[in-house]
Amino acid sequence: MLDLLYIHWNVDPVLFHIGPLSIRWYSLLFVSGFIFGYYIFRSFFRREGVSETLLDPLLYTMLICVVLGARLGHCIFYDPQYYFGSWQGFLEVFQPWKGGLASHGGAIGIVIGLIWYANKYGRKEGIDFWWLADRLVIIVGFAGACIRLGNFFNSEIYGYHTSLPWGVIFERSGDPLPKHPTMLYEALCYVILGLVLLYLYRHKLSKVYRGEFLGIFITFCFGCRALLEFTKEPSVTLFHIGDVVINMGHMLSIPFIIAGIVIWVWAHRRKCPSEIQRAIKTKTNSLHK
């Protein structure tokens, strides 16, 4: 009778087939995050007078850096012995469709991509790394939720056994016990964080300093990630503190949390306006007309 309280999840991760090609829910949701992000970023460019011709290079840069960073992060952080211990494993480094993308590696890839993009394209428009990062993290919140929803369709990254009524029995895993749907917890956190930052952008942009969006996002994103790791079955266990398992996800989150706090404090001390100066001048001139 109690089993009826739990959610039974047995959805096929493949949405449909086109001949020999399989279109998976995960792939569709992953790409959807970039598509939605493109149009949201376009609204940022239009609001602040940045040329829309820079959107396509930004999309391509982020797509390449996220995939490469997330894949390399998984291979380096979680299973280096397999991926760099044999030719077979090394060849799979370049086959992300076989599974294994790490959000921490994706974050590092984003930072590298934004630095390159800002130096190549941003100077002519008066935008820098901090301006780009502040707006990109709003999109990352929603895109991250799409990716975690894709993990749900794949029946992966779930948590420990739970007796809570929203526990999910992932039937495809062959485990009859209900688990924490940790990936849905993360998706909810990302959506809430994205909505809060979007509200601040829409209504409080003139009162926010450059770099502050980034600091807020990193602090709370990886803070939530570290807390939710306690509900997740660890892929790599590092050590125990009593009955508490400390895994690789915890250790990788700590530097990001510290970095987020440092950036947040630095942004307040620097007090550089979040809006680009050209946009501020245009608004000021329009008020005097």
Secondary structure as UniProt FT lines:
FT   HELIX           2..5
FT   STRAND          7..9
FT   STRAND          14..18
FT   TURN            19..20
FT   STRAND          21..24
FT   HELIX           25..48
FT   HELIX           52..54
FT   HELIX           55..78
FT   HELIX           80..83
FT   TURN            84..85
FT   HELIX           87..92
FT   TURN            93..94
FT   HELIX           96..98
FT   HELIX           103..117
FT   HELIX           118..122
FT   HELIX           123..125
FT   HELIX           129..153
FT   TURN            154..155
FT   TURN            165..166
FT   STRAND          168..170
FT   HELIX           171..173
FT   HELIX           182..204
FT   HELIX           205..207
FT   TURN            210..211
FT   HELIX           212..228
FT   HELIX           229..231
FT   STRAND          237..241
FT   TURN            242..243
FT   STRAND          244..247
FT   HELIX           248..270
FT   HELIX           277..288
//
